[in-house]
């Protein structure tokens, strides 16, 4: 994916505390087809670690991630 801002579904987990951003990310990924991208926005500091660790343990791909002033964004491509 050439542009990390392209996505098929957005998940706004802002304001939710651990473990909800990760749980909602898992549920949202289940609704996507292989190759589609989920864009997640979260404000819980644990999300930066938890979501990245979860992706590393699955066949999904972390296309991009950013941390801008405590707003964490993830672009996750669903694996096959």
Secondary structure, DSSP 4 states (H G I P E B T S, - for coil): ---TT--SEEEEETTPPTTHHHHHHHHHHHTSPTT-EEEEEE--HHHHHHHHHHHHTSS-EEEEEEEETTEEEEEEEPP-
